[in-house]
Amino acid sequence: MTEAVAETFPEIREAVRRLCARFPGAYWQAKDRDRAYPAEFVQALTEGGFLSVLIPEEFGGSGLGLRAGAAVLEEIHRSGCNGGACHAQMYTMGTVLAHGSPEQKERYLPKIASGELRLQAFGVTEPGAGTDTTRITTFARRDGDHYVVSGQKLWISRAEHSDLMVLLCRTTPRDQATKPSDGMSVLLVDMREAVGNGLTIRPVRTMLNHATTELFFEDLRVPAENLVGEEGKGFRYILSGMNAERILIASECVGDAKFFIDRASAYARDRQVFGRPIGQNQGVQFPIARAYVQMTAAALMVDQAATLFEAGRPCGTEANMAKMVASEASWFAADMCVQTHGGFGFAEEYDIERKFRETRLYQVAPISTNLILSHVATHVLDMPKSF
Ligand SMILES: Cc1cc2nc3c(=O)[nH]c(=O)nc-3n(C[C@H](O)[C@H](O)[C@H](O)COP(=O)(O)OP(=O)(O)OC[C@H]3O[C@@H](n4cnc5c(N)ncnc54)[C@H](O)[C@@H]3O)c2cc1C
């Protein structure tokens, strides 16, 4: 595909492409069939240093900005692989980096950079709260030099494949806090000690292979020194990390869209029906071209949001908009690609149906489209709030 927008970080992209070539469709098909974790792929990315690009050099990472992280994840997805297995290793540490104490940074970041510690579980969502995070009820009660955590979380991905988890819980009940977003705190939970000692993990099987889980906390004791930042201010720490997450996931969607466009245009050139390539019919060409236009617009929005993030400027709206347009572009491209392939779009060995299922997630997680539209309507367009 000729790129309408010059690609950033060509050397990094080439290195990621070479790595991904070692993990072809058959590898992902087998993992998908068994709902197994792609441990070998994650290990290869870790060894290649691709998951520590955002960690500053003083802590053992490569100290690159968010645009480099976006290039890595986009290439993974364009290659037909799935960064969802480990993308959080790249950005969850941002909460510790931005709000942790010097001791916490010293203790954790170098080991996260080397891959010795996996910090890729991010525990926010609860069954009873949904998108209204201020309604979470998982509670951390202070007891001497520990917090005692009770409650439940849902959709916590990679919890079984993480040594640490960034956990958001209430330390003041909602009705006693000065405002609903106050009174929540962030704890770093050591999963190796917690499982079986107050934390139970139950896998949730979903339509895609995402290693997501339900968590049950019953008087889990977490050392008070694992509190990140100040007690009660956790919600704003989590929000600041969400911009990075949205931009990086948007870059995965751009990669997915490119994967579908690559596959569809190649198939449309080759597949002969009625004595000519199907791609000679404008009814087949135009959806592929439309997908390309939408993907290119999304890529520009992702780059704009990442550039603002790197400059330390406010980028909440741009991160949201990038995630929305990119997830819609990848979904349109996925649907187009299935249609272009006719019956073969449904065949497991073509990888298209798998990628179709995988990319659908991103209109719901990490934030659903309606909530982004609500943000734009009320924060940008100054319309009245609906909730
Ligand atoms: C596979 C998977 C992995 C995930 N991984 C993680 C993870 O690692 N960590 C984590 O914390 N969470 C995770 N999530 C949770 C994810 O972030 C949420 O599912 C998502 O934010 C939507 O929240 P909800 O499912 O509670 O939907 P709800 O909040 O119940 O909303 C349901 C629907 O109603 C719409 N809606 C709700 N309120 C309004 C409103 N006021 N106006 C208009 N529309 C509205 C929403 O847009 C949505 O479409 C994951 C989810 C999935 C499916």
The ligand as an ORCA input file, in Angstrom:
! r2SCAN-3c Opt
* xyz 0 1
  C     -12.562     -7.744     26.497
  C     -12.600     -6.607     27.463
  C     -11.446     -6.227     28.132
  C     -11.480     -5.206     29.078
  N     -10.345     -4.912     29.812
  C     -10.442     -4.076     30.880
  C      -9.345     -3.907     31.793
  O      -8.274     -4.503     31.620
  N      -9.521     -3.100     32.878
  C     -10.685     -2.441     33.124
  O     -10.774     -1.735     34.131
  N     -11.742     -2.558     32.270
  C     -11.648     -3.364     31.165
  N     -12.725     -3.513     30.309
  C     -13.958     -2.793     30.581
  C     -14.288     -1.722     29.545
  O     -13.468     -0.603     29.740
  C     -15.781     -1.437     29.673
  O     -16.492     -2.576     29.212
  C     -16.189     -0.223     28.878
  O     -15.628      0.946     29.421
  C     -17.712     -0.069     28.859
  O     -18.223     -0.157     30.178
  P     -19.379     -1.190     30.551
  O     -19.071     -2.500     29.903
  O     -19.537     -1.173     32.002
  O     -20.647     -0.602     29.824
  P     -21.809      0.263     30.492
  O     -21.250      1.439     31.218
  O     -22.720     -0.648     31.225
  O     -22.536      0.798     29.182
  C     -23.273     -0.058     28.311
  C     -23.630      0.726     27.042
  O     -24.425      1.872     27.390
  C     -23.822      3.053     26.914
  N     -24.023      4.112     27.906
  C     -23.864      4.047     29.260
  N     -24.159      5.223     29.815
  C     -24.519      6.061     28.813
  C     -24.921      7.426     28.743
  N     -25.009      8.178     29.854
  N     -25.213      7.954     27.544
  C     -25.137      7.189     26.408
  N     -24.741      5.908     26.409
  C     -24.436      5.355     27.590
  C     -22.351      2.748     26.749
  O     -21.767      3.569     25.766
  C     -22.380      1.277     26.329
  O     -22.534      1.186     24.934
  C     -12.689     -4.505     29.312
  C     -13.843     -4.862     28.599
  C     -13.813     -5.893     27.703
  C     -15.094     -6.291     27.003
*
